[in-house]
Amino acid sequence: MASDTVLDTQTGLTWLRSASPTTYGWAEAKSHCESLQLHGAKWRVPSTKELLSLIDVRATAAPTIDVAAFPDTAADWFWSASDVGPMAETGDGGSPRTVARWSCLVPMIPLM
């Protein structure tokens, strides 16, 4: 496993350790993720369910994510591939797709 990725042993997904420091609208985030060329894999914006799997329910303060696995993760909004708008790392959502938010933490899709 590369040092810039994290393997979630519960879901089998591989995630980028760090979110992009750039904010994107939904279409731009999707394009950004799909254009990544890291480790010979295809990347995509995660589904809402995949994004929610990162929530650390034991966290008592934001960000509600495993900060050891994902250091420097902002307590901010992250895009999901779902049609309802961005998902926050707290599980909230609802902004219109035109609002720029943080790019996604993206799971690796194994090449078949």
DSSP file with accessible surface (Angstrom, degrees, kcal/mol):
  #  RESIDUE AA STRUCTURE BP1 BP2  ACC     N-H-->O    O-->H-N    N-H-->O    O-->H-N    TCO  KAPPA ALPHA  PHI   PSI    X-CA   Y-CA   Z-CA
    1    1 A M              0   0  143      0, 0.0     2,-0.0     0, 0.0     6,-0.0   0.000 360.0 360.0 360.0 131.2    0.0    0.0    0.0
    2    2 A A    >   -     0   0   32      1,-0.1     3,-1.7     2,-0.1     0, 0.0  -0.335 360.0-118.4 -70.2 153.0    1.4    3.4   -1.0
    3    3 A S  T 3  S+     0   0  107      1,-0.3    -1,-0.1     3,-0.0     0, 0.0   0.683 112.4  59.3 -68.8 -15.4    1.9    5.9    1.8
    4    4 A D  T 3  S+     0   0   65     13,-0.1    13,-2.6    12,-0.1    14,-0.4   0.303 102.3  64.6 -96.5  11.3   -0.5    8.3    0.1
    5    5 A T  E <   -A   16   0A   2     -3,-1.7     2,-0.4    11,-0.3    11,-0.2  -0.898  64.1-150.2-129.8 161.7   -3.4    5.8    0.4
    6    6 A V  E     -A   15   0A  22      9,-2.6     9,-3.0    -2,-0.3     2,-0.6  -0.999  11.9-144.0-131.1 128.2   -5.4    4.1    3.1
    7    7 A L  E     -A   14   0A  80     -2,-0.4     2,-0.9     7,-0.2     7,-0.2  -0.838   9.4-147.8 -92.8 123.2   -6.9    0.6    2.8
    8    8 A D     >  -     0   0   28      5,-3.2     4,-2.7    -2,-0.6     5,-0.4  -0.814   8.2-165.1 -88.0 107.7  -10.3    0.3    4.6
    9    9 A T  T  4 S+     0   0  117     -2,-0.9    -1,-0.2     1,-0.2     5,-0.0   0.697  84.3  57.3 -70.9 -18.2  -10.2   -3.4    5.7
   10   10 A Q  T  4 S+     0   0  172      1,-0.1    -1,-0.2     3,-0.1    -2,-0.0   0.857 123.3  20.4 -77.7 -37.5  -14.0   -3.3    6.5
   11   11 A T  T  4 S-     0   0   64     -3,-0.3    -2,-0.2     2,-0.2    -1,-0.1   0.607  95.6-127.1-106.5 -17.8  -15.1   -2.2    3.0
   12   12 A G     <  +     0   0   54     -4,-2.7     2,-0.2     1,-0.3    -3,-0.2   0.495  64.2 136.1  80.4   3.8  -12.0   -3.2    0.9
   13   13 A L        -     0   0   23     -5,-0.4    -5,-3.2    94,-0.1     2,-0.5  -0.589  48.4-142.9 -85.3 146.9  -11.8    0.3   -0.5
   14   14 A T  E     -A    7   0A  16     94,-0.5    94,-2.2    -7,-0.2     2,-0.3  -0.938  22.1-168.1-108.2 131.6   -8.6    2.2   -0.9
   15   15 A W  E     -AB   6 107A   0     -9,-3.0    -9,-2.6    -2,-0.5     2,-0.2  -0.869  28.7-105.7-118.7 151.1   -8.8    5.9   -0.2
   16   16 A L  E     -A    5   0A  22     90,-0.8   -11,-0.3    -2,-0.3   -12,-0.1  -0.559  28.4-137.6 -68.8 136.7   -6.4    8.8   -0.8
   17   17 A R  S    S+     0   0   72    -13,-2.6     2,-0.4    -2,-0.2    -1,-0.1   0.831  85.4  42.2 -67.0 -32.6   -5.0    9.8    2.6
   18   18 A S  S    S-     0   0   72    -14,-0.4     2,-0.1    52,-0.1    -1,-0.1  -0.945  77.8-132.7-122.5 138.4   -5.4   13.5    1.8
   19   19 A A        -     0   0   23     -2,-0.4    86,-0.1     1,-0.1    85,-0.1  -0.445  43.7 -87.6 -76.9 158.0   -8.2   15.5    0.3
   20   20 A S        -     0   0   18     84,-0.4    83,-0.4     1,-0.1    -1,-0.1  -0.402  26.2-139.6 -63.1 139.3   -7.4   18.0   -2.4
   21   21 A P  S    S+     0   0  110      0, 0.0     2,-0.3     0, 0.0    -1,-0.1   0.626  82.8  85.7 -75.4  -8.6   -6.6   21.4   -1.0
   22   22 A T  S    S-     0   0   72      1,-0.0    81,-1.0    80,-0.0     2,-0.3  -0.676  77.3-132.8 -92.8 142.4   -8.6   22.9   -3.9
   23   23 A T  E     -C  102   0B  76     -2,-0.3     2,-0.3    79,-0.2    79,-0.3  -0.709  27.4-174.6 -92.8 149.2  -12.4   23.3   -3.7
   24   24 A Y  E     -C  101   0B  46     77,-3.9    77,-3.1    -2,-0.3     2,-0.1  -0.973  26.9-118.6-137.7 153.2  -14.5   22.1   -6.6
   25   25 A G     >  -     0   0    9     -2,-0.3     4,-2.8    75,-0.3     5,-0.2  -0.355  50.5 -94.1 -75.8 172.4  -18.1   22.2   -7.8
   26   26 A W  H  > S+     0   0   43     71,-1.6     4,-2.5     1,-0.2     5,-0.2   0.932 125.1  46.3 -60.5 -48.5  -19.6   18.7   -8.2
   27   27 A A  H  > S+     0   0   60     70,-0.3     4,-2.4     1,-0.2    -1,-0.2   0.907 114.8  48.1 -62.8 -39.5  -18.9   18.4  -11.9
   28   28 A E  H  > S+     0   0  105      2,-0.2     4,-2.9     1,-0.2    -1,-0.2   0.887 110.4  51.3 -68.6 -38.5  -15.3   19.6  -11.4
   29   29 A A  H  X S+     0   0    0     -4,-2.8     4,-2.7     2,-0.2     5,-0.2   0.927 110.8  49.1 -63.0 -42.5  -14.8   17.2   -8.5
   30   30 A K  H  X S+     0   0   81     -4,-2.5     4,-2.4    -5,-0.2    -2,-0.2   0.946 113.7  45.7 -61.8 -46.3  -16.0   14.3  -10.6
   31   31 A S  H  X S+     0   0   73     -4,-2.4     4,-1.6    -5,-0.2    -2,-0.2   0.915 111.9  52.4 -63.4 -42.7  -13.7   15.2  -13.4
   32   32 A H  H  X S+     0   0   45     -4,-2.9     4,-0.7     1,-0.2     3,-0.3   0.941 111.7  45.7 -58.3 -48.6  -10.8   15.7  -11.0
   33   33 A a  H >< S+     0   0    0     -4,-2.7     3,-0.9     1,-0.2    10,-0.3   0.917 112.8  49.6 -63.3 -43.8  -11.3   12.3   -9.5
   34   34 A E  H 3< S+     0   0  107     -4,-2.4    -1,-0.2     1,-0.2     9,-0.2   0.749 109.3  53.2 -70.2 -20.8  -11.7   10.6  -12.9
   35   35 A S  H 3< S+     0   0   73     -4,-1.6    -1,-0.2    -3,-0.3    -2,-0.2   0.566  80.4 116.0 -91.1  -7.8   -8.5   12.2  -14.2
   36   36 A L    <<  -     0   0   34     -3,-0.9     2,-0.4    -4,-0.7     7,-0.3  -0.363  46.6-165.9 -61.7 137.6   -6.3   11.1  -11.4
   37   37 A Q        +     0   0  181      5,-0.1     2,-0.4    -2,-0.1     5,-0.1  -0.719  30.5 144.5-126.2  78.0   -3.5    8.8  -12.5
   38   38 A L  B >   -G   41   0C  52      3,-0.5     3,-1.7    -2,-0.4    -2,-0.0  -0.972  68.6 -11.3-121.4 131.2   -2.2    7.3   -9.3
   39   39 A H  T 3  S-     0   0   99     -2,-0.4    -1,-0.1     1,-0.3     3,-0.1   0.753 114.3 -72.7  59.1  26.1   -0.9    3.7   -8.8
   40   40 A G  T 3  S+     0   0   63      1,-0.2     2,-0.3    -3,-0.0    -1,-0.3   0.757 102.8 121.6  65.3  25.8   -2.2    2.5  -12.2
   41   41 A A  B <   -G   38   0C  13     -3,-1.7    -3,-0.5    69,-0.1     2,-0.4  -0.797  65.1-115.9-120.2 160.2   -5.8    2.6  -10.9
   42   42 A K  E     -H  109   0D 145     67,-1.1    67,-2.4    -2,-0.3     2,-0.3  -0.756  33.2-159.8 -88.1 143.0   -9.1    4.3  -11.9
   43   43 A W  E     +H  108   0D   6     -2,-0.4     2,-0.3   -10,-0.3    65,-0.2  -0.870  13.3 171.6-123.6 156.2  -10.5    6.7   -9.3
   44   44 A R        -     0   0   75     63,-0.9   -14,-0.1    -2,-0.3   -13,-0.1  -0.962  42.6 -82.7-153.6 167.7  -14.0    8.1   -8.8
   45   45 A V        -     0   0    7     -2,-0.3    61,-0.1    61,-0.2    35,-0.1  -0.584  56.6-115.0 -72.4 135.2  -16.1   10.1   -6.4
   46   46 A P        -     0   0    0      0, 0.0    35,-2.6     0, 0.0    36,-0.3  -0.351  25.1-109.1 -72.9 155.7  -17.4    7.8   -3.7
   47   47 A S     >  -     0   0   39     33,-0.2     4,-2.7    34,-0.2     5,-0.2  -0.304  34.0-104.8 -71.2 165.6  -21.0    7.0   -3.2
   48   48 A T  H  > S+     0   0   28      1,-0.2     4,-2.9     2,-0.2     5,-0.2   0.932 123.6  51.4 -57.7 -44.4  -22.8    8.4   -0.1
   49   49 A K  H  > S+     0   0  179      1,-0.2     4,-1.2     2,-0.2    -1,-0.2   0.916 110.8  47.9 -61.4 -42.6  -22.7    5.0    1.5
   50   50 A E  H  4 S+     0   0   38      2,-0.2     4,-0.4     1,-0.2     3,-0.3   0.923 113.0  48.2 -64.9 -42.5  -18.9    4.7    0.9
   51   51 A L  H >< S+     0   0    9     -4,-2.7     3,-1.7     1,-0.2     4,-0.2   0.921 108.7  53.4 -64.9 -41.6  -18.3    8.2    2.2
   52   52 A L  H >< S+     0   0   67     -4,-2.9     3,-1.6     1,-0.3    -1,-0.2   0.776  94.4  71.2 -65.0 -23.9  -20.4    7.6    5.3
   53   53 A S  T 3< S+     0   0   47     -4,-1.2    -1,-0.3    -3,-0.3    -2,-0.2   0.688  90.2  62.6 -66.9 -14.0  -18.3    4.5    6.0
   54   54 A L  T <  S+     0   0   20     -3,-1.7    12,-0.6    -4,-0.4    -1,-0.3   0.591  75.8 113.7 -85.2 -11.3  -15.4    6.9    7.0
   55   55 A I  B <   -I   65   0E  49     -3,-1.6     2,-0.9    -4,-0.2    10,-0.3  -0.412  60.4-145.8 -66.3 131.5  -17.3    8.4    9.9
   56   56 A D    >   -     0   0   35      8,-1.9     3,-1.8    -2,-0.2    -1,-0.1  -0.864   9.2-165.9 -96.8 102.0  -15.7    7.7   13.2
   57   57 A V  T 3  S+     0   0  135     -2,-0.9    -1,-0.1     1,-0.3    -2,-0.0   0.664  85.0  61.9 -66.6 -14.7  -18.8    7.5   15.5
   58   58 A R  T 3  S+     0   0  194     -3,-0.1    -1,-0.3     6,-0.0     2,-0.0   0.613  77.8 112.5 -84.4 -11.4  -16.5    7.6   18.6
   59   59 A A    <   -     0   0   33     -3,-1.8     5,-0.1     1,-0.1     3,-0.1  -0.357  47.5-168.9 -64.8 137.2  -15.2   11.1   17.6
   60   60 A T  S    S+     0   0  147      1,-0.1     2,-0.3     3,-0.1    -1,-0.1   0.442  70.5  31.0-105.1  -5.7  -16.3   13.8   20.0
   61   61 A A  S    S-     0   0   67      2,-0.2    -1,-0.1     0, 0.0     0, 0.0  -0.982  97.4 -51.6-147.5 157.8  -15.2   16.7   17.8
   62   62 A A  S    S+     0   0   64     -2,-0.3    13,-0.1     2,-0.1     2,-0.1  -0.443 105.0  53.8 -72.5 146.9  -14.9   17.5   14.1
   63   63 A P  S    S-     0   0   28      0, 0.0     2,-1.4     0, 0.0    -2,-0.2   0.538  70.7-159.8 -78.7 147.1  -13.6   16.2   11.9
   64   64 A T        +     0   0   25     -2,-0.1    -8,-1.9    -5,-0.1     2,-0.3  -0.425  58.3  98.4 -92.2  60.2  -15.5   12.9   12.6
   65   65 A I  B    S-I   55   0E   8     -2,-1.4     2,-1.1   -10,-0.3   -10,-0.1  -0.923  92.8 -83.0-139.8 157.9  -13.0   10.8   10.7
   66   66 A D     >  -     0   0   74    -12,-0.6     4,-2.5    -2,-0.3     3,-0.3  -0.546  42.9-168.2 -66.7 100.9  -10.0    8.7   11.8
   67   67 A V  T  4 S+     0   0   84     -2,-1.1    -1,-0.2     1,-0.2     5,-0.1   0.712  82.4  60.0 -72.3 -16.3   -7.4   11.5   12.0
   68   68 A A  T  4 S+     0   0   81      1,-0.1    -1,-0.2     2,-0.1    -2,-0.1   0.906 114.3  35.7 -72.9 -40.0   -4.6    9.0   12.3
   69   69 A A  T  4 S+     0   0   16     -3,-0.3    -2,-0.2     1,-0.2    -1,-0.1   0.834 131.3  32.2 -78.8 -34.3   -5.5    7.5    8.9
   70   70 A F  S >< S-     0   0    9     -4,-2.5     3,-1.1     3,-0.1    -1,-0.2  -0.621  81.8-174.0-125.3  70.4   -6.5   10.8    7.4
   71   71 A P  T 3   +     0   0   48      0, 0.0     3,-0.1     0, 0.0    -3,-0.1  -0.277  68.8  20.3 -65.5 152.4   -4.3   13.5    8.9
   72   72 A D  T 3  S+     0   0  163      1,-0.2     2,-0.5    -5,-0.1   -53,-0.1   0.697  80.9 157.6  64.4  21.3   -5.1   17.2    8.1
   73   73 A T    <   -     0   0   12     -3,-1.1    -1,-0.2    -6,-0.1     2,-0.1  -0.668  39.2-129.4 -77.3 124.7   -8.6   16.4    7.0
   74   74 A A        -     0   0   34     -2,-0.5     2,-1.9    -3,-0.1    15,-0.1  -0.438  13.5-119.4 -72.3 146.2  -10.7   19.5    7.2
   75   75 A A  S    S+     0   0   59    -13,-0.1     2,-0.2    -2,-0.1    -1,-0.1  -0.648  79.8 110.0 -80.5  81.3  -14.0   19.5    9.0
   76   76 A D  S    S-     0   0   52     -2,-1.9    13,-1.2    25,-0.0     2,-0.2  -0.786  73.7 -64.0-145.5-175.8  -15.7   20.5    5.8
   77   77 A W  E     -D   88   0B  66     -2,-0.2    25,-0.7    11,-0.2     2,-0.4  -0.555  40.3-166.6 -82.2 145.7  -18.0   19.3    3.0
   78   78 A F  E     -De  87 102B   3      9,-2.6     9,-2.8    -2,-0.2     2,-0.2  -0.990  21.9-117.0-132.0 140.3  -17.0   16.4    0.7
   79   79 A W        -     0   0    0     23,-0.8     2,-0.3    -2,-0.4    26,-0.2  -0.471  24.1-163.8 -74.5 145.2  -18.7   15.5   -2.5
   80   80 A S        -     0   0    0      5,-0.4   -33,-0.2     2,-0.2     5,-0.1  -0.800  31.9-116.7-115.9 166.2  -20.4   12.2   -3.0
   81   81 A A  S    S+     0   0   43    -35,-2.6   -34,-0.2    -2,-0.3   -36,-0.0   0.568  82.8 109.4 -77.5  -6.8  -21.5   10.7   -6.3
   82   82 A S  S >  S-     0   0   34    -36,-0.3     3,-0.7     3,-0.2    -2,-0.2  -0.239  77.6-122.0 -70.5 161.2  -25.1   10.8   -5.2
   83   83 A D  T 3  S+     0   0  135      1,-0.2    14,-0.1     3,-0.0    -1,-0.1   0.429  95.1  79.0 -83.5  -0.6  -27.5   13.3   -6.8
   84   84 A V  T 3  S-     0   0  114      1,-0.3    -1,-0.2    12,-0.1    -3,-0.0   0.505 102.1 -98.2 -91.0  -3.3  -28.5   15.0   -3.6
   85   85 A G    <   -     0   0    2     -3,-0.7    -5,-0.4    -5,-0.1    -1,-0.3  -0.641  64.6 -23.8 114.3-174.7  -25.5   17.3   -3.2
   86   86 A P        -     0   0    0      0, 0.0     8,-0.9     0, 0.0     2,-0.5  -0.295  53.8-137.9 -73.0 155.9  -22.3   17.1   -1.1
   87   87 A M  E     -DF  78  93B  20     -9,-2.8    -9,-2.6     6,-0.2     6,-0.2  -0.940  13.6-137.7-109.6 133.7  -22.0   15.0    2.0
   88   88 A A  E >   -D   77   0B   8      4,-3.6     3,-2.2    -2,-0.5   -11,-0.2  -0.510  28.8-110.5 -79.6 160.5  -20.2   16.4    5.0
   89   89 A E  T 3  S+     0   0   19    -13,-1.2    -1,-0.1     1,-0.3   -12,-0.1   0.663 122.1  61.2 -67.6  -7.6  -17.9   14.1    6.9
   90   90 A T  T 3  S-     0   0   60    -14,-0.2    -1,-0.3     2,-0.1     3,-0.1   0.522 123.3-106.2 -90.9  -6.5  -20.5   14.4    9.6
   91   91 A G  S <  S+     0   0   26     -3,-2.2     2,-0.2     1,-0.3    -2,-0.1   0.470  79.6 126.2  97.3   1.7  -23.1   12.8    7.3
   92   92 A D        +     0   0  100     -5,-0.0    -4,-3.6     2,-0.0    -1,-0.3  -0.526  29.7 157.2 -87.6 161.6  -25.1   16.0    6.6
   93   93 A G  B     +F   87   0B  45     -6,-0.2    -6,-0.2    -2,-0.2    -8,-0.1  -0.953  22.0 118.0-162.8-177.7  -25.8   17.2    3.1
   94   94 A G        +     0   0   53     -8,-0.9    -9,-0.1     1,-0.3    -7,-0.1   0.427  34.1 137.1 129.6  -4.0  -27.9   19.3    0.8
   95   95 A S        -     0   0   20     -9,-0.3    -1,-0.3     1,-0.1     0, 0.0  -0.446  61.7 -99.5 -70.3 149.3  -26.0   22.1   -0.9
   96   96 A P    >   -     0   0   83      0, 0.0     3,-1.8     0, 0.0    -1,-0.1  -0.308  31.1-113.2 -64.5 154.0  -26.7   22.7   -4.5
   97   97 A R  T 3  S+     0   0   72      1,-0.3   -71,-1.6   -14,-0.1   -70,-0.3   0.639 111.4  68.0 -64.1 -14.9  -24.2   21.2   -7.0
   98   98 A T  T 3  S+     0   0  129    -73,-0.2     2,-0.4   -72,-0.1    -1,-0.3   0.643  77.8  95.4 -81.5 -13.5  -23.1   24.6   -8.1
   99   99 A V  S <  S-     0   0   46     -3,-1.8     2,-0.3     1,-0.1   -73,-0.2  -0.657  79.0-125.2 -81.1 129.1  -21.5   25.4   -4.7
  100  100 A A        +     0   0   52     -2,-0.4   -75,-0.3   -75,-0.1     2,-0.3  -0.575  41.0 161.6 -75.9 130.5  -17.8   24.7   -4.6
  101  101 A R  E     -C   24   0B  64    -77,-3.1   -77,-3.9    -2,-0.3   -23,-0.1  -0.825  46.2 -59.5-134.6 178.9  -16.7   22.5   -1.8
  102  102 A W  E     -Ce  23  78B  55    -25,-0.7   -23,-0.8   -79,-0.3   -79,-0.2  -0.251  59.5-107.0 -58.8 149.1  -13.7   20.3   -1.0
  103  103 A S        -     0   0    1    -81,-1.0    -1,-0.1   -83,-0.4     2,-0.1  -0.202  45.5 -88.8 -69.1 171.3  -12.9   17.6   -3.4
  104  104 A a        -     0   0    3    -26,-0.1     2,-0.6   -75,-0.1   -84,-0.4  -0.330  18.3-124.2 -81.0 157.2  -13.5   14.0   -2.5
  105  105 A L        -     0   0    3    -26,-0.2   -86,-0.1   -86,-0.1   -88,-0.1  -0.913  48.0-146.3 -87.3 127.6  -11.5   11.4   -0.8
  106  106 A V        -     0   0    1     -2,-0.6   -90,-0.8   -61,-0.1     2,-0.2  -0.851  11.1-136.6-116.1 133.9  -11.7    8.9   -3.5
  107  107 A P  B     -B   15   0A   0      0, 0.0   -63,-0.9     0, 0.0     2,-0.4  -0.563  26.9-118.5 -78.8 147.5  -11.8    5.1   -3.4
  108  108 A M  E     -H   43   0D  39    -94,-2.2   -94,-0.5    -2,-0.2   -65,-0.2  -0.688  18.3-148.9 -83.7 135.4   -9.7    3.1   -5.9
  109  109 A I  E     -H   42   0D  52    -67,-2.4   -67,-1.1    -2,-0.4     3,-0.1  -0.925  24.6-121.6-103.9 115.1  -11.5    0.9   -8.3
  110  110 A P        -     0   0   89      0, 0.0     2,-0.3     0, 0.0   -69,-0.1  -0.292  25.9-115.0 -57.6 138.6   -9.4   -2.1   -9.1
  111  111 A L              0   0  102    -71,-0.1   -70,-0.0     1,-0.0    -3,-0.0  -0.592 360.0 360.0 -73.8 133.7   -8.7   -2.5  -12.8
  112  112 A M              0   0  219     -2,-0.3    -1,-0.0    -3,-0.1    -3,-0.0  -0.721 360.0 360.0 -99.3 360.0  -10.3   -5.6  -14.2
